[in-house]
């Protein structure tokens, strides 16, 4: 995932200093022999969660491999070397979590459990280091930073998916369709905002040029509401089609929308409009000089 991050700003944001990194490495030295035990205790806890079999399965060889990766993870954590490779590795973890659909609650619960196990071990070390409070504080800040990196990429991936889904929905909701030779119909459904209106204009004008359209019918009977911005966008769309030598008709104007447009003082100019799609189609046929008996 091509997600750039400023390392200095990252460290400053979480108030982690070079002294903190030394303390984190000191914690790693103190906990070195405990890490395998930490992993076993953590997976013993995870096995009590319903997500365990769902996301980790029951394959012992697979679980053994995951535990080896977990050991590598903690060794990297306590090396406290925050560089581009470290960020890339954390982003990769986030990508895996996003790909398998790991719920955020079990991820944060897992982080919380790991933090608890490490904190308990640190505060029970004998003899206890004089600076154990500083060590624990540095590890805590590193936990927050580490968790942020994983969640940052998960959020980025989720947002990208939502954006792609939104684009797909717009594509599906903007079907510019030839209904007669020289006549195009675009039935609009749902909520119409400025962003969608711009997309509609682009698609409509391209289709008009491609089909050499003479009449373009924009049916808004399925549009929930119209405000000033939307009304002006609709007028712009129809005027743009006229510049391409294509007559435009807005159909499906309900009494409520008609009142709204008048109350908003939107200048409709010479735009043709009808209350029903049937009326618009009849007008369109007359425009291209087609008579149906």
N, C-alpha and C positions, 0 to 999 in steps of 0.2 A: 504494500500500500504506500503510495507516494504521498506521505504526510510529513511535511517539514516542521521542525521544532527548534527553537533557539535554546541551546543547552544552558547558557548563562541565565537567561530569563527564567528558565524552568527552575534552576537551583535557587535563584533569588526569590522566586514566587513562594517556594516552600521553605525558605529561610534555612537552607542547608549550606553550611560552610565547610571549608577544608578541615577544620577541627572536627566537625560532625562526621565527615568521611573517615577520619582516623578512629573515631570512637566506634563507628559501625564496623570497621575492620577488627577493632579490638573485641567487639561483641562476637564477630565471626570466629575469632580465635578461641574465645571462651566457650562458644557453643559448637565448636567443630565436631566433637565426639557425639554431641546430642542430635545432630541433623538427621541421621538415619532413624533415630528414635522418634524425632519430631514427625517425620513422614509417616511412620507406622501408626502413631497416635492420631495423626490427622486423617488418615484413610480409615482408621477404625471408627472415627466420628462420622466420616462421610458415608460409611456403609450403613449407618442408621438413618440416612436421609433417603427419601423416595427417589431422588434424582440419580442415586448411585448406579442402579442397574440400568436406568434409562440412558445415561450418557457414558458410563464406563464399562458396562457389560460385566459378564462373569468369566471372561477368558483370563485365566491366571497369567499366561505369558504376556498378554496385552497389558495387564495391570502392572506386572513387573517392569515392563518397558516404560510405562508412564511414571512409575516411582523413580526410575533412574533419571528420567528427564526432570522430575521434581527435585532430586538431589542437586542436579546441575543448576537448576533455577536458584536454589537457596545459596549455593556456593557463589553464583553470580551476584545475588543480592548482597551478600556480606563482603564481597570484594569491593563494593561501593565505588565502582569505576563508571560514572555516568557519562558515557560517550555515545556516539551515533550508533554503534553496534548494540549497546545496551538498550537504547530506545527502539531499535529495529526488532530486537528479540522480544521486548514487551509488546510491541505492536503485533508481532506474529502470534503471541498468545491471545491477544484480543481478537485477531482475525479468526483463530480457531474457535474461540468461544462464540463469536458471531455466526460462524458457519454452522456449528452444531445446534445453535439456538439455545445456548445455556442461559437460563433465567438469571436476571440480575440479583434476585434475592439469594439464590444459592451461592452465587459468586461472592457477594459481600459477606454472607454467613461464613463461607470458607476462609475469607481473608480475616474475619473477626476471630475465628477459631485458631488460625495459625498465629495471629498476634497474641492471643491469650496464652497459647502453649509456650511461645518464645518468651513473653514477659514473665510468666511463672518461673521458667527455668533460669532466666537472668537474675531474678530477685531471690533465688534459692541457691545461688552459687556459693560454695564455701572454699576458701575464705572469701567473703564478699568484697569486691573492689571498692575503694573509697569513693570513686567517681561513678558508681553504678547508676545514680540518678541521671547523670549526664549521658551515659551510655544508652540508657533506656529511652531518654528523650530523643537522642539522635536516631535510634532505630525506629521510633514512632514516626518521626518526620519522613524517614525513608519509606516507611510503609505507605504513608499517604501519597507520596510522589509515585511510587511503584504502581499503586492501585489506580491513580489518575491516568497514567500512561495506557494501561490496559483498557480502562473505560473510555478514554478519549477516542481510541480507534474503533471501539464497539459503537460508540455514538456516531462517529463519522460514517461507518458502514451502514448503520440503520437509517441515518438521514439520506444517504445516497440511494438506498433502496426505496425510501418513501418518495424521493424526488422522481426516481425512475417510474414508480408506480403511478405517481401523479401525471407524469407525461403520457404514460400508456392510457390512463383514464381519459385524458384530454383528447388523445388520438381517437379513442373509441367514441367519444362524445361529440366529435366533430366530423360526421360523415357527409362530405360534400358529394352529392350523388346526381348524375345525369338522369332526369326523369322523362325527357323528350329530347329529340335532336335540337340543340340550341338552347335548352332550358336546364339549369342546375338548381337543385334544392338542397338547402342546409337546414335541417330541423335541430333546434337547440333545446337541450334539456338541462334542468338543474340550476345551479348558481352560476351566474356570469359575472366575472370580475375583469379588471383591466388587462391582467396577464393573459387570461383565456381569450379575451376579445382580440388582442394583438395576434395570438396564434390563429384565431379564426380568420382574420384579415389575410394573413400570409397564405394560409391554405386555400382560401377562397380565390384570391387573385391568381395564384398559381394554376388552380383548376380551371378558372375562366380562360386564361391564356392557352392552356393545354387543349381544352375542348372547343375553343373559339365560340364561347357562349354568348348568346344574344340577350337572354333574360336570366337573372339570378334571383331566386326566391329565398328569403331568409325568414324561416318560420320560428317565432318565439313563443308559441302557445305553451311550450313546456318550461319556460323560464319562470322561476319563482317570483322574482321581483326585479324592478328596474329603478336605479337611482340616477342622479345627474351624470356621473362618470360613465355608467353603462350606457345610458341613452345617447350620450355624445359619441361613444365608441361605435354604437350601432349606426348612427348617422354617418360617421367617418367611413365605415365599411361600405355602406351603400354609395357614398359619393366617390370612393376610390374605384368601385366597380364601374361607375359611369364614366370615369376618366379613361377606362379601357374599352369604351364603346359598348358597354353592357348595361341594359336597364335593370334596375333593382326594385324589388317589391318586398316590403316587410309584412308578413302575414301573422295571424294569430294574436293580434293586439286585443287584449281583453279590456273591458270598461275600466277596470282598476288601473291597468298600465296606461291607458289613454289619459285618464285623469292625472296620473302621476306626471306624465310627460308635459301636460299642459301646465300643471301647478309648478313644475320645475322651470318652466319657461324655456325649454329646449327648442331651438330653432330646427324644425324638421324640413324647412325649405320646400322643395318640390318632390320630396320622397313619396313614392306611391305606397299605400298601406291598405291592408284589408283585415277584417276580423277573422276570416277563416282561410284555411289553406285552399279550399275548393275555389273560392272567389279569386285568389291569387293565381291559381292554375289557369282559370278561364281567361283572366287578363293576359297572362303570359302567352297563351295560345293565340290570342288575337294579335299580340305584338309581333309574333313570328308568322302571322297571316295563315294560321291553321284553323280550319273549320271542322267541327265534329258534329255530325247530324245524328 
